[in-house]
Amino acid sequence: MEQYEDDLACVQALMMRLRTLKQSAKLRLKSSLRPVI
């Protein structure tokens, strides 16, 4: 699990940024991913 720590931190930071409505809407245009609020 330690080898993925940096990747997990990046994903977590990205999901925190995508909680805003505008950023989430941009992501929706490119993918089916949704941040967990």
C-alpha angles and dihedrals in degrees: 000000000000091000090062096046094102092047092049091050090052093049091047091051091048093050090050090054092047092058088087112093096235095051091045090052091052091052091048090060091057104034146005092245119121129190117242110238 
